[in-house]
Amino acid sequence: MSDIQLALTNTAGLSSVASFWVFVGSNAFSRWQDKLNKVGIVVMVVGFVALTSAITMRGFEAARFPLANLYESLLWFAWAIMGAYLFLSRSYDTRQLGWLASLTAATFFLYGSWLPAGQHEIKPLVPALVSYWRQIHVPPLIMSYAMFFLAGLSAFVQLWSAARIRSLLLGLGALLAAGSAIALGTFTDTNTFVLQGLFVGGSVLGIGAAWWQLRYFEETKVNPKRAEMYDEVVYRAVMVGFPLLTIGIITGGLWANHAWGTYWSWDPKESMALVTWLSYAAYIHLRIHHECSAEKLSLVAVAGMLLTLLTYLGFNSLGFGGLHSYGKFKESASIQSLDRNPAVSPTSTG
């Protein structure tokens, strides 16, 4: 990695942190809310442009499409989160969402920076990844993950606007448990059963309890206009992410047939990608036919975000195994370990 590329990546990471604090300030100080919100967007634009330049430069330096390992996929994910938020902010007054989007981007930057140095270095592709399918299959998946995360974050704001504070806190608890399991699985040798129990148990109990607590709210604290707007934002984000995930799954099947001679092998990560797809198909069905309240739909979106996290990072860090797993992200688990699983992309779901 060149010094310029490193500087651009660090600029993007620092911009996400800076925009987080500016957006927090815009929500905390109503007197300067509009000005601070504009400043936060400008800072995020700076980070987005810097990260676009860093990813482009990495591609030129590597003489390949710059999406071949976990670190590079995290850069793409942060780029997609920032770009998607900037796009949504042009159509909706999403100032309450800004600090959550910035925090998510900063978290993934931090996660990537803690990965082994071997992940940061530009290395030749193993033969399994030398395929035109890689740049067709993986980018739609990463962008769909980002859109689903924005949908989940918007769902939290919708619950807050609808005064479902108990459900909001329980949903956040489920996300915290899932994120903790991912971090422990990545950087420690915690028992895989403990990790899986923390992720799955925390998610199921958190979402289930949040659903049960939807009945409790203070009507005087409800902001119906804002709740309705964020319900719409959730829907729009899902409607962008869903076709991208569909494209990713289909192209993954085509790549699998090209590499293995079969379109579908019921690999754990493939199966979870299908479960994630079905969860958002259910959301779209319920939303279009008005079969659930906006608050219940928000919890469906939060559950979908947890499934997305499991699909993206969980199957490697939580020890579920399968063809898409290539070991924990230690110095000893470099990209060469993919030789044990031919024709597998570490960032793919299919």
N, C-alpha and C positions, 0 to 999 in steps of 0.2 A: 504494500500500500504506500503510495507516494505521500510526501508531506502535504501537498496541496489537497489531495483527496481526504486525508485525515483532518486537515483544518476545516474543510467544507462540512464533513460529517459532524465534527465537534460544534461547528457554528449552528448546524441544524438542531443538534441536541440541546445546546444552550438556549436557542430560540424557543424551543418547546417549553423549557423550564421558565423562561422569562415571560412568555405569553400566558402560561398558567397563572403566574402571580398577577399579571396585569388584568386578566379576566376575573380573578378572585377579587381584585380591587374594584373592578367595575360593578360587581354584584354587591360589594360591601358598602360602597359609597355612592348613594343614589345621586348626589349632587354632580359627580363627574362621570356618571355611568356611561353616557353616550361617547364622551371623549376617550375614556379608558377602553371602551369596547373597540373603538376604531384603532387605537394604538395596539391593542392585543391582536387584531386582525393583521395589521401591518407587520408586526413582529413575526406572526405565524407565516405570512407570505415570504418574509426574508428566509425563515427556516425552510420553507417548502422549496424555494428557488435554490438554496444552498444544497439541500438534499438531492434535488433533481440533478444538479451539476455533479455532485459526488457520485451518484449512481452511474451517470453517463460516463464520467471519467474512469470509474472502475471498469466499465465495459470495454473502453478503449485500451486501458492498461492490460486487461486480461485477454483481449482479442477474442471475446466471446460475449454472449448475452449474460449480464451480471446477475444471475439468479441460479446459484448452484449449491448453496449450503444454507444452514440455518441463519448465520449472521446476515447474509445478503437478503434472505427472505424477511428478516426483521426490519431491515432498512426499507424494503418495499412496503411492508405493512405500515410503518410509521409515515412513509410518504403518502400512502393511500388514505390514512386517517386524516392527515393534515389537508390533503387536497379535497377530500370529500366534505370535510367541515367547511372549508372555504367556499365550496360550491353551494352547500346548503345555506350558508349564511347570506348568500345573495338573494335567496328566495324567502327565507324565514327569519324572524327575529330570534335567533338562537343564542342570545348572549348568556343564558343560563347553562348552555351546553358547552360553551367555549372552554371553560376551565377543565371540564371532564375530558374533552378531546385532547387538549394539550397535555393533561396528566397521563393519559393513555399513551400518547406518542413518547413522552419523556420516559415512562416506565419501560417501554419496549426498547428505547435507546439504551437505557441502563442495563436491561437484561442482556442486550447484545454486547455491551462493553465488557460485561463480566464473563463472557464466553472465553474459552482458551484462545491464545494468540494464533493457534493454527487455523481457527475459523476466520480470523480477520485477514490472514494472508491470502494473496491471490495464488492459486495453485492450478496446475493443469487438470482438466476434467478426467475422471476415470472413464474408461471406455463405455461403461453403462449409461453415462449421462451425455455422451456425444450423440445427440439426436435432435432433430428439428422439433420434435414433439415437446421438448422441455420448455421452449419459449412460447409454445401454443397452449400447453396444459397448465403451467404453474401460475402465470400472472393473473388470469381470471380468478383463480382460487384465492390468492392473497388479497385481491381487491374485494372479493365477496366477503372474506373474513372481516376486512376493515368496515365494510358497509354494515355487516351484522353487529359489529361492536358498537358502531354509532347508533344503530337502532336500539340496542340494549341500553346504552347510556341515555338516549332520549327517553326511553321507557322509565328510567329512574326519575328523570325530571318530570315526566307526566304524573307519576305516582306522588311526587312531592307537591305538584300543583293541585292534585286532587285530594290533598291532605291525608293520603294513606301512608302516614309516617311509619307505622309499625311494619307494614308490608315492605316499605322502602328499606328499612333497616335490616329486615330479615333477608331481603334480596341481596343487599350489600354484603351481609355476613356470608351468604352462600358464595358470592364472587370472591371474597377474601379467602375463604377456605380453599376454593379451587386454585386461586393464584398461589397460595402458600404451598399447596401440594406440588404445583409445577416447579416452584423455586427449590423446594427441598429435593425433589426428584432430579433436578438439573445439577445442583451443586453439592449435594450430600449423598451419603450411602444409606439413607433411611430405607427401612424395609418396604418393599413394593406393596405389600398388603396394607400397610399403614397408609401409604400414599394414596392408593386407590380408595381406601375407606374414607380418607379425609376429603378427597375430591367428590366421589360419588355420594357418600353419606351427607356431606355438607351441602351439596347441591340439592339433593332430593328433600332433605329435611328443611332447608332454608326456603326453597320455592313452595313446598307444601304448606309450611307454616305461614308464609307470606300470603298464600291464597286464602287460607283460613281467616287471616286477620284483615282481609279487605273490607269486612263489614264495619270495622271500627274507624271512624274519622269524625272530624269536627267540621260541620257544614259551613260554619262561618269563616273557616280558613281556606275553603276551596276557591281556587282561581279558575273558573270554568273556561274562560277564553284561552288562557295559557295551556291548560290541560288539553283542550281540544286541538290546539296548534301542535303540541308535541305528539299527540296521538297521530296526527297527520305526518309529522316528521318521521316517526317510527315506520309508518306504512311506506312512505316514499323511499326510505333507506332500504327496507326489505325488498321492495319492488325493483331496486337496482341490483342488490346483492343476489337475489334468487336466480335470475337468468345467468349471472356470472358463475355461480356455483354449478348450475346445470351444465354450462359449457365446460367447466373444469372436470366434472364427472364424466361427461361424454368423451372428451379428448383423452382423459385418463384411461378409459376403457380402450380407446383406439391405440394408445401407446402400449398398453398392456398386451393387446393382441399382436402388435408389431414385435414386441420383445419376448413375450412368453407363449404366444399362440392361443391365448384365451382372453376374452373381453372382461371377465369378472372371476375373481378367485375367492371371494368372501374373506379376504384379508381383513383383520380387525379395523384398520384405518379406512379401508374402502367401505366397510359396513357402517362405520360411524358417520362417514360422509353422507351415506344414504339416509341414515337416521336424521342427521342435521337437515338434509334436504326435505325430508318428510315433515319435520317440525315446522319449517317455514311454509311449506305447502299448506299445512293445517292452519297456520296463522293467516295466510292469505284467504283461505276459504272462510274462516270465521269472521275476518274483517269485512270481506265483500258481502257476505250474507247477514251481517249484523247479528250474529248469534251469541256474542259476548259483549260485556261492557268494555269500555276503553281501558279500565284498570286491569281487568283479567287479560286483555290482549297485551298489555304492557308486561305482565308476568310471563306470558308465553314468549314474548320477545327476549326477556331476561333469561329464561330457560334456554332459548335458542342460542344466546350468546355463550352460555356455559357449554352447550354442546359444540359450538364453534371452537371454543378454547380447547376442549378435549380432542377434537378432530385435528386441530392445528399443532398443538404442542404436547397434549396429554399422552398420546400413545407411545411416544419416545421417552418422555421424562418419567412416566408413571409405571413403566415396565410391562406394558401390555403385550409387547412383542409384535410379531408379524413381519411381513415382507418390507414394510416401510420403516422399520425400526433399525437404527444403526448404533445403539449403545448410548450411554450417558455422555454428556458433552464435557468430557474431561480431556486433558492433553493427550491421553492415550487413545481417545476415541476420535481420531481424525477422520477426514472424509475418505481416506483409503479403506476404512472398515466397510465401506459400501461394497467392496469386492466380494463380501460374503453374501450379499443380496443383489444379484445382477439386475441391471435395468431398473433400479429404484431411485427415485428422486427424494432426498431428505425433506424437501419442502412440499411434496405433493400429497394429495389425499387419495388419488386413484391410481 
